[in-house]
Amino acid sequence: MTIYAHPADTITNCGGTLARHADNGDESVAVILTHGGRIHPNQYAEQWRADQPDIAAVEADLADIVANKKAELERAADIIGITTLHTLDHDDAMSTVHEDVVEQVAELIAVESPHVIICDYPLNAAYTTNTHTASTMTALAAIGRAQTYLKNLDDRAEVNVRQVFFSSYPTFAHDVLSTNGVRNDTYIDITPVVGRKIAAMDCFASQGYHDLFARKLIESNNGEHGRTAGVNFAEAYVRHFNETHDLLPVTTAAMNADPLTRHISYSRIDVRREFPAH
Protein backbone atom coordinates (compact mmCIF):
# COMPACT_ATOMS: atom_id res chain seq x y z
CA MET A 1 0.00 0.00 0.00
CA THR A 2 1.19 3.48 -0.82
CA ILE A 3 -0.10 6.50 1.11
CA TYR A 4 0.69 9.83 -0.54
CA ALA A 5 -0.66 13.35 -0.59
CA HIS A 6 -1.32 13.98 -4.30
CA PRO A 7 -2.41 11.99 -7.39
CA ALA A 8 1.02 11.85 -9.08
CA ASP A 9 3.10 11.15 -5.95
CA THR A 10 2.79 7.37 -6.03
CA ILE A 11 4.05 7.28 -9.62
CA THR A 12 6.94 9.72 -9.23
CA ASN A 13 8.16 8.24 -5.94
CA CYS A 14 7.68 4.51 -6.30
CA GLY A 15 6.09 3.80 -9.69
CA GLY A 16 9.00 1.63 -10.79
CA THR A 17 8.95 -0.37 -7.56
CA LEU A 18 5.22 -1.01 -7.91
CA ALA A 19 5.69 -2.05 -11.54
CA ARG A 20 8.29 -4.63 -10.51
CA HIS A 21 6.00 -5.96 -7.79
CA ALA A 22 3.14 -6.15 -10.29
CA ASP A 23 5.36 -8.20 -12.58
CA ASN A 24 6.07 -10.45 -9.58
CA GLY A 25 2.35 -11.09 -9.15
CA ASP A 26 1.95 -8.88 -6.06
CA GLU A 27 -1.12 -6.73 -5.43
CA SER A 28 -0.71 -3.03 -4.65
CA VAL A 29 -3.10 -0.42 -3.30
CA ALA A 30 -2.62 3.34 -3.74
CA VAL A 31 -4.22 5.69 -1.21
CA ILE A 32 -4.28 9.36 -2.25
CA LEU A 33 -5.29 11.80 0.48
CA THR A 34 -6.03 14.96 -1.54
CA HIS A 35 -7.70 15.60 -4.88
CA GLY A 36 -4.73 17.52 -6.32
CA GLY A 37 -6.95 20.13 -7.95
CA ARG A 38 -4.97 23.10 -6.65
CA ILE A 39 -1.38 21.87 -7.04
CA HIS A 40 0.73 22.10 -10.21
CA PRO A 41 -2.08 23.74 -12.26
CA ASN A 42 0.18 24.11 -15.30
CA GLN A 43 -2.29 23.27 -18.04
CA TYR A 44 -4.84 25.73 -16.69
CA ALA A 45 -2.47 28.53 -15.63
CA GLU A 46 -0.79 28.51 -19.04
CA GLN A 47 -4.15 28.99 -20.74
CA TRP A 48 -4.96 31.95 -18.51
CA ARG A 49 -1.73 33.57 -19.71
CA ALA A 50 -2.32 32.81 -23.40
CA ASP A 51 -3.48 35.45 -25.89
CA GLN A 52 -5.93 32.96 -27.40
CA PRO A 53 -6.68 30.57 -24.55
CA ASP A 54 -8.44 27.23 -24.66
CA ILE A 55 -11.88 28.22 -23.40
CA ALA A 56 -12.54 24.82 -21.83
CA ALA A 57 -9.37 25.09 -19.75
CA VAL A 58 -10.05 28.68 -18.73
CA GLU A 59 -13.61 27.91 -17.68
CA ALA A 60 -12.75 24.66 -15.87
CA ASP A 61 -13.91 24.65 -12.28
CA LEU A 62 -12.44 22.63 -9.42
CA ALA A 63 -14.64 19.62 -10.17
CA ASP A 64 -13.42 19.58 -13.80
CA ILE A 65 -9.77 19.80 -12.75
CA VAL A 66 -10.14 17.09 -10.11
CA ALA A 67 -11.91 14.76 -12.54
CA ASN A 68 -9.11 15.24 -15.08
CA LYS A 69 -6.41 14.57 -12.43
CA LYS A 70 -8.23 11.41 -11.36
CA ALA A 71 -8.43 10.21 -14.97
CA GLU A 72 -4.69 10.83 -15.39
CA LEU A 73 -4.01 8.81 -12.24
CA GLU A 74 -6.21 5.94 -13.41
CA ARG A 75 -4.35 5.73 -16.73
CA ALA A 76 -0.98 5.84 -14.95
CA ALA A 77 -2.05 3.20 -12.43
CA ASP A 78 -3.09 0.90 -15.26
CA ILE A 79 0.34 1.24 -16.91
CA ILE A 80 2.17 0.52 -13.65
CA GLY A 81 -0.12 -2.33 -12.63
CA ILE A 82 -1.56 -0.87 -9.43
CA THR A 83 -4.40 -3.14 -8.33
CA THR A 84 -6.63 -0.73 -6.39
CA LEU A 85 -6.99 3.06 -6.08
CA HIS A 86 -8.51 4.86 -3.10
CA THR A 87 -8.79 8.62 -3.68
CA LEU A 88 -10.00 10.36 -0.51
CA ASP A 89 -10.40 13.78 -2.21
CA HIS A 90 -9.47 16.02 0.71
CA ASP A 91 -8.48 19.59 -0.13
CA ASP A 92 -4.86 20.26 -1.07
CA ALA A 93 -4.68 22.87 1.68
CA MET A 94 -4.47 20.09 4.28
CA SER A 95 -1.35 20.90 6.33
CA THR A 96 -1.76 18.96 9.55
CA VAL A 97 -3.08 15.66 10.90
CA HIS A 98 -6.87 15.35 11.23
CA GLU A 99 -8.49 12.62 13.31
CA ASP A 100 -11.16 11.86 10.72
CA VAL A 101 -8.56 11.35 7.98
CA VAL A 102 -6.47 9.14 10.27
CA GLU A 103 -9.56 7.01 10.84
CA GLN A 104 -10.27 6.84 7.10
CA VAL A 105 -6.76 5.61 6.37
CA ALA A 106 -6.77 3.21 9.33
CA GLU A 107 -9.98 1.64 8.02
CA LEU A 108 -8.41 1.19 4.59
CA ILE A 109 -5.40 -0.46 6.20
CA ALA A 110 -7.77 -2.77 8.08
CA VAL A 111 -9.66 -3.64 4.89
CA GLU A 112 -6.63 -4.08 2.61
CA SER A 113 -4.30 -5.55 5.28
CA PRO A 114 -1.01 -4.64 3.54
CA HIS A 115 2.30 -6.21 4.52
CA VAL A 116 4.22 -3.12 3.40
CA ILE A 117 3.38 0.58 3.30
CA ILE A 118 5.26 3.21 1.27
CA CYS A 119 5.01 6.94 1.99
CA ASP A 120 7.14 10.10 1.91
CA TYR A 121 10.02 10.61 4.29
CA PRO A 122 8.63 13.18 6.78
CA LEU A 123 11.09 16.04 6.59
CA ASN A 124 9.95 17.34 9.97
CA ALA A 125 7.02 16.08 11.99
CA ALA A 126 6.12 19.66 12.97
CA TYR A 127 6.54 21.13 9.48
CA THR A 128 2.92 22.11 8.89
CA THR A 129 3.37 23.89 5.57
CA ASN A 130 4.15 20.65 3.74
CA THR A 131 1.25 18.42 2.71
CA HIS A 132 3.67 15.55 2.09
CA THR A 133 4.76 15.58 5.72
CA ALA A 134 1.15 15.83 6.92
CA SER A 135 0.30 12.87 4.70
CA THR A 136 3.05 10.69 6.18
CA MET A 137 2.24 11.66 9.76
CA THR A 138 -1.36 10.72 8.99
CA ALA A 139 -0.17 7.39 7.61
CA LEU A 140 1.93 6.62 10.69
CA ALA A 141 -0.94 7.52 13.00
CA ALA A 142 -3.27 5.29 10.95
CA ILE A 143 -0.82 2.39 11.10
CA GLY A 144 -0.74 2.70 14.87
CA ARG A 145 -4.53 2.88 15.05
CA ALA A 146 -4.98 -0.17 12.83
CA GLN A 147 -2.82 -2.13 15.27
CA THR A 148 -5.28 -1.38 18.09
CA TYR A 149 -8.45 -2.68 16.43
CA LEU A 150 -10.09 -5.55 18.29
CA LYS A 151 -12.56 -7.90 16.65
CA ASN A 152 -14.99 -7.85 19.57
CA LEU A 153 -14.93 -4.04 19.87
CA ASP A 154 -14.48 -2.79 16.30
CA ASP A 155 -15.79 -5.71 14.22
CA ARG A 156 -12.35 -6.02 12.65
CA ALA A 157 -9.10 -7.60 13.71
CA GLU A 158 -5.87 -5.72 14.24
CA VAL A 159 -3.50 -5.29 11.29
CA ASN A 160 0.24 -5.36 11.82
CA VAL A 161 2.15 -3.74 8.96
CA ARG A 162 5.49 -5.50 8.61
CA GLN A 163 7.54 -2.66 7.13
CA VAL A 164 7.22 1.00 6.17
CA PHE A 165 9.46 2.38 3.45
CA PHE A 166 9.95 6.15 3.26
CA SER A 167 10.69 7.61 -0.18
CA SER A 168 12.15 10.99 -1.18
CA TYR A 169 14.86 11.22 1.47
CA PRO A 170 17.06 13.90 -0.15
CA THR A 171 20.50 12.30 -0.07
CA PHE A 172 22.56 10.17 -2.44
CA ALA A 173 25.10 8.83 0.07
CA HIS A 174 26.56 5.43 -0.70
CA ASP A 175 27.45 4.44 2.87
CA VAL A 176 26.47 5.37 6.42
CA LEU A 177 29.75 7.14 7.18
CA SER A 178 29.07 9.59 4.36
CA THR A 179 26.27 11.23 6.32
CA ASN A 180 26.93 10.17 9.91
CA GLY A 181 23.21 9.62 10.20
CA VAL A 182 20.11 8.70 8.19
CA ARG A 183 20.57 7.59 4.62
CA ASN A 184 18.58 5.63 2.07
CA ASP A 185 19.21 2.01 3.03
CA THR A 186 17.15 0.17 0.41
CA TYR A 187 17.35 0.49 -3.37
CA ILE A 188 15.05 -1.08 -5.96
CA ASP A 189 16.47 -1.52 -9.45
CA ILE A 190 13.78 -0.11 -11.76
CA THR A 191 15.84 -0.38 -14.95
CA PRO A 192 13.68 -3.20 -16.39
CA VAL A 193 10.51 -1.08 -16.01
CA VAL A 194 11.82 2.45 -16.50
CA GLY A 195 9.87 2.81 -19.75
CA ARG A 196 6.62 2.10 -17.90
CA LYS A 197 7.42 4.68 -15.25
CA ILE A 198 8.06 7.27 -17.96
CA ALA A 199 4.83 6.31 -19.75
CA ALA A 200 2.91 6.63 -16.48
CA MET A 201 4.40 10.06 -15.80
CA ASP A 202 3.45 11.09 -19.33
CA CYS A 203 -0.17 10.67 -18.22
CA PHE A 204 0.09 13.74 -15.94
CA ALA A 205 0.08 16.33 -18.72
CA SER A 206 -2.17 18.70 -16.76
CA GLN A 207 0.65 19.47 -14.35
CA GLY A 208 3.52 19.40 -16.83
CA TYR A 209 4.95 16.09 -15.61
CA HIS A 210 4.95 14.56 -19.09
CA ASP A 211 7.52 14.61 -21.90
CA LEU A 212 10.71 16.47 -20.92
CA PHE A 213 10.09 16.63 -17.16
CA ALA A 214 9.41 12.88 -16.95
CA ARG A 215 12.71 12.14 -18.64
CA LYS A 216 14.59 14.76 -16.61
CA LEU A 217 13.31 13.27 -13.35
CA ILE A 218 14.31 9.76 -14.40
CA GLU A 219 17.75 10.92 -15.52
CA SER A 220 18.56 13.12 -12.53
CA ASN A 221 16.80 11.43 -9.61
CA ASN A 222 16.45 7.77 -10.50
CA GLY A 223 19.68 7.93 -12.48
CA GLU A 224 21.65 9.29 -9.51
CA HIS A 225 20.08 6.78 -7.13
CA GLY A 226 20.99 4.17 -9.73
CA ARG A 227 24.59 5.35 -9.74
CA THR A 228 24.69 4.98 -5.97
CA ALA A 229 23.11 1.53 -6.21
CA GLY A 230 25.29 0.41 -9.12
CA VAL A 231 22.44 0.09 -11.64
CA ASN A 232 21.03 2.31 -14.38
CA PHE A 233 17.93 3.51 -12.52
CA ALA A 234 16.78 2.96 -8.95
CA GLU A 235 14.21 4.13 -6.42
CA ALA A 236 15.53 4.71 -2.91
CA TYR A 237 13.95 4.15 0.50
CA VAL A 238 14.60 4.45 4.23
CA ARG A 239 13.21 1.54 6.26
CA HIS A 240 11.15 2.54 9.29
CA PHE A 241 11.50 -0.66 11.32
CA ASN A 242 14.60 -2.68 12.09
CA GLU A 243 14.72 -6.07 10.42
CA THR A 244 15.96 -9.31 11.98
CA HIS A 245 17.89 -11.95 10.03
CA ASP A 246 19.23 -15.37 10.91
CA LEU A 247 22.51 -14.50 9.21
CA LEU A 248 24.12 -11.25 8.11
CA PRO A 249 22.30 -10.29 4.91
CA VAL A 250 24.20 -9.61 1.70
CA THR A 251 22.14 -9.23 -1.45
CA THR A 252 22.72 -11.07 -4.71
CA ALA A 253 23.29 -7.69 -6.38
CA ALA A 254 26.04 -6.85 -3.89
CA MET A 255 27.73 -10.21 -4.41
CA ASN A 256 27.60 -9.86 -8.20
CA ALA A 257 28.70 -6.22 -8.38
CA ASP A 258 31.98 -5.47 -10.13
CA PRO A 259 33.33 -2.17 -8.73
CA LEU A 260 35.80 -1.97 -11.59
CA THR A 261 33.24 -1.86 -14.39
CA ARG A 262 29.87 -1.02 -12.84
CA HIS A 263 30.20 2.66 -13.78
CA ILE A 264 30.13 1.49 -17.39
CA SER A 265 27.22 -0.92 -16.98
CA TYR A 266 25.03 1.59 -15.14
CA SER A 267 25.60 4.21 -17.83
CA ARG A 268 24.30 2.23 -20.79
CA ILE A 269 20.77 3.64 -21.12
CA ASP A 270 19.88 7.02 -22.62
CA VAL A 271 16.22 7.56 -21.71
CA ARG A 272 15.76 10.47 -24.09
CA ARG A 273 16.84 8.34 -27.03
CA GLU A 274 15.04 5.15 -26.00
CA PHE A 275 11.87 6.90 -24.76
CA PRO A 276 11.61 10.14 -26.76
CA ALA A 277 9.22 12.89 -25.68
CA HIS A 278 6.32 13.56 -28.02
C-alpha distance (Angstrom), angle and dihedral (degrees) to the residues before:
residue distance angle dihedral
M1 . . .
T2 3.77 . .
I3 3.81 121.0 .
Y4 3.80 113.8 -166.3
A5 3.77 138.5 155.7
H6 3.82 103.1 -123.7
P7 3.83 138.4 33.1
A8 3.82 96.9 -105.8
D9 3.83 97.5 41.6
T10 3.79 96.9 87.5
I11 3.80 91.1 53.4
T12 3.81 97.9 44.6
N13 3.81 94.8 43.8
C14 3.78 105.0 37.7
G15 3.81 108.9 -2.0
G16 3.79 92.6 120.4
T17 3.80 92.5 49.1
L18 3.80 91.3 50.8
A19 3.80 90.7 48.1
R20 3.80 90.6 54.4
H21 3.80 91.1 48.6
A22 3.80 90.0 48.7
D23 3.79 89.1 53.5
N24 3.81 87.4 50.9
G25 3.80 90.3 56.6
D26 3.81 95.6 -106.1
E27 3.80 123.2 142.4
S28 3.80 120.1 -127.7
V29 3.79 132.6 -166.7
A30 3.82 123.9 -159.1
V31 3.80 118.5 -155.0
I32 3.82 114.7 -167.0
L33 3.79 115.2 -169.5
T34 3.83 101.6 -165.0
H35 3.78 133.7 39.3
G36 3.82 94.3 -124.9
G37 3.79 93.2 -138.8
R38 3.80 95.0 131.9
I39 3.81 101.8 40.2
H40 3.82 126.0 84.9
P41 3.85 93.6 -1.0
N42 3.81 91.9 176.8
Q43 3.78 99.8 140.7
Y44 3.80 92.1 50.4
A45 3.82 99.1 38.3
E46 3.80 91.2 50.7
Q47 3.80 90.5 54.6
W48 3.79 91.4 51.1
R49 3.81 88.0 56.3
A50 3.81 95.0 46.3
D51 3.81 123.0 103.6
Q52 3.80 90.1 -136.9
P53 3.79 103.9 26.5
D54 3.78 128.7 -167.7
I55 3.79 100.4 -101.3
A56 3.81 93.5 -149.8
A57 3.80 91.0 56.0
V58 3.80 93.7 45.0
E59 3.79 92.8 49.3
A60 3.82 95.3 43.4
D61 3.77 112.7 124.2
L62 3.80 126.9 -154.3
A63 3.80 92.7 -87.5
D64 3.83 90.7 54.1
I65 3.81 92.5 49.0
V66 3.80 93.2 46.7
A67 3.80 92.1 48.6
N68 3.81 90.5 51.3
K69 3.83 92.0 48.5
K70 3.80 90.1 50.0
A71 3.81 91.2 50.4
E72 3.81 89.9 50.6
L73 3.80 89.9 51.2
E74 3.80 92.6 49.0
R75 3.81 91.6 52.6
A76 3.81 91.3 47.4
A77 3.80 92.4 47.4
D78 3.79 90.2 52.3
I79 3.82 91.0 53.3
I80 3.80 92.7 48.8
G81 3.79 94.8 43.1
I82 3.80 99.4 -117.3
T83 3.80 107.2 170.2
T84 3.82 102.0 -153.0
L85 3.82 136.1 16.3
H86 3.80 124.9 -156.4
T87 3.81 112.4 -174.8
L88 3.81 110.4 -174.4
D89 3.84 94.0 -172.8
H90 3.80 99.2 -146.5
D91 3.80 116.6 161.2
D92 3.80 118.1 -85.3
A93 3.80 89.3 -124.8
M94 3.81 89.7 75.8
S95 3.81 104.9 126.4
T96 3.78 105.1 160.9
V97 3.80 141.7 36.9
H98 3.82 116.3 -77.0
E99 3.80 122.0 -164.2
D100 3.80 94.0 -137.0
V101 3.81 92.2 53.4
V102 3.81 91.1 47.2
E103 3.79 88.3 54.0
Q104 3.81 91.6 48.3
V105 3.79 91.8 53.1
A106 3.81 93.0 42.5
E107 3.80 89.8 54.3
L108 3.80 90.6 51.1
I109 3.80 89.8 50.4
A110 3.81 88.7 50.8
V111 3.81 91.9 49.5
E112 3.82 97.7 43.0
S113 3.84 96.4 34.5
P114 3.83 96.7 -157.5
H115 3.79 122.4 -163.9
V116 3.81 91.6 -151.7
I117 3.80 133.4 30.8
I118 3.82 125.1 -163.2
C119 3.81 122.8 -161.9
D120 3.81 140.3 145.3
Y121 3.77 121.8 -67.9
P122 3.84 103.0 -105.3
L123 3.78 103.7 -122.9
N124 3.79 90.9 -159.8
A125 3.78 126.7 -7.7
A126 3.82 90.5 -139.9
Y127 3.81 95.8 44.8
T128 3.79 97.9 114.8
T129 3.80 98.3 174.6
N130 3.81 92.5 69.5
T131 3.80 118.3 80.2
H132 3.81 90.0 -165.2
T133 3.80 91.2 61.0
A134 3.82 91.6 45.2
S135 3.80 88.7 50.9
T136 3.80 93.3 53.2
M137 3.79 93.9 44.7
T138 3.81 86.9 51.6
A139 3.80 89.6 50.6
L140 3.81 93.3 50.4
A141 3.80 91.5 47.9
A142 3.81 89.8 49.4
I143 3.80 91.9 49.7
G144 3.79 89.2 53.6
R145 3.79 91.8 47.3
A146 3.80 93.1 49.3
Q147 3.80 88.4 55.8
T148 3.82 90.3 59.2
Y149 3.80 98.4 54.2
L150 3.80 113.9 118.6
K151 3.78 122.6 -160.6
N152 3.80 94.2 -136.0
L153 3.82 93.5 48.0
D154 3.81 104.9 33.1
D155 3.81 102.7 23.3
R156 3.79 88.8 -119.0
A157 3.76 134.5 80.8
E158 3.78 124.8 -118.1
V159 3.80 118.7 -89.8
N160 3.78 120.3 -144.4
V161 3.80 112.6 -160.1
R162 3.79 108.3 -148.3
Q163 3.80 99.3 -152.5
V164 3.79 140.8 2.8
F165 3.78 119.0 -153.5
F166 3.81 118.3 -160.7
S167 3.81 116.8 -151.4
S168 3.81 130.7 -162.7
Y169 3.79 98.2 41.6
P170 3.83 99.1 161.9
T171 3.80 102.5 -128.7
F172 3.79 135.6 92.3
A173 3.81 98.4 -162.9
H174 3.79 115.9 151.2
D175 3.81 97.4 -154.7
V176 3.80 138.9 21.0
L177 3.81 94.4 -108.6
S178 3.80 89.9 60.4
T179 3.80 91.5 70.6
N180 3.81 103.8 18.6
G181 3.77 86.6 -137.9
V182 3.81 142.9 29.4
R183 3.76 118.3 7.3
N184 3.78 136.7 159.5
D185 3.80 103.6 -80.6
T186 3.81 101.4 179.7
Y187 3.80 127.9 54.9
I188 3.80 127.6 -173.1
D189 3.80 116.6 -156.9
I190 3.81 104.5 -131.5
T191 3.81 95.6 173.1
P192 3.84 93.3 110.5
V193 3.82 91.3 55.1
V194 3.80 102.6 31.2
G195 3.81 91.2 113.4
R196 3.80 90.4 58.0
K197 3.79 91.9 50.0
I198 3.81 89.9 51.8
A199 3.82 91.2 47.3
A200 3.81 90.1 50.0
M201 3.80 91.7 50.0
D202 3.80 89.1 49.4
C203 3.81 86.4 65.0
F204 3.83 91.1 69.5
A205 3.79 96.4 73.2
S206 3.81 93.0 139.8
Q207 3.80 90.7 70.7
G208 3.79 98.2 36.6
Y209 3.80 95.2 -107.4
H210 3.80 93.3 127.1
D211 3.81 132.0 87.6
L212 3.82 112.5 2.2
F213 3.81 97.8 14.1
A214 3.81 92.5 51.4
R215 3.78 90.7 53.7
K216 3.81 93.3 42.8
L217 3.80 91.1 52.9
I218 3.80 92.2 49.2
E219 3.80 92.1 47.1
S220 3.80 97.9 45.0
N221 3.80 104.5 31.8
N222 3.78 107.0 25.4
G223 3.79 90.3 31.6
E224 3.81 92.8 54.8
H225 3.80 92.3 44.8
G226 3.79 85.7 49.2
R227 3.79 90.9 53.1
T228 3.80 89.4 52.6
A229 3.80 90.9 47.2
G230 3.81 94.4 43.8
V231 3.81 95.8 -115.2
N232 3.79 134.6 98.1
F233 3.81 97.7 -103.7
A234 3.79 131.3 5.5
E235 3.79 142.0 169.6
A236 3.79 115.4 -137.2
Y237 3.80 131.7 -144.5
V238 3.79 143.2 179.6
R239 3.81 113.7 -139.9
H240 3.80 114.9 -130.7
F241 3.81 98.7 -157.6
N242 3.78 129.4 47.2
E243 3.79 114.4 -111.7
T244 3.80 126.3 -139.9
H245 3.81 123.1 -143.3
D246 3.77 133.6 -176.8
L247 3.79 89.8 -134.9
L248 3.79 133.8 17.1
P249 3.81 104.8 -77.2
V250 3.79 121.0 -125.4
T251 3.79 116.5 170.2
T252 3.79 125.7 -129.1
A253 3.81 88.3 -118.6
A254 3.80 90.9 56.1
M255 3.80 92.1 48.8
N256 3.80 92.4 48.7
A257 3.81 97.1 43.8
D258 3.80 117.4 116.3
P259 3.83 107.9 -155.4
L260 3.79 90.0 -166.1
T261 3.79 96.6 61.0
R262 3.80 107.9 15.8
H263 3.81 92.1 98.4
I264 3.79 86.3 64.1
S265 3.80 96.2 45.3
Y266 3.80 94.3 48.2
S267 3.80 91.6 50.9
R268 3.79 98.2 57.6
I269 3.82 100.9 98.9
D270 3.80 125.2 76.6
V271 3.82 104.7 -168.5
R272 3.80 94.2 -167.1
R273 3.78 91.2 57.1
E274 3.81 97.3 40.1
F275 3.82 95.7 39.7
P276 3.83 105.7 27.9
A277 3.80 120.5 -166.3
H278 3.79 115.7 -113.1
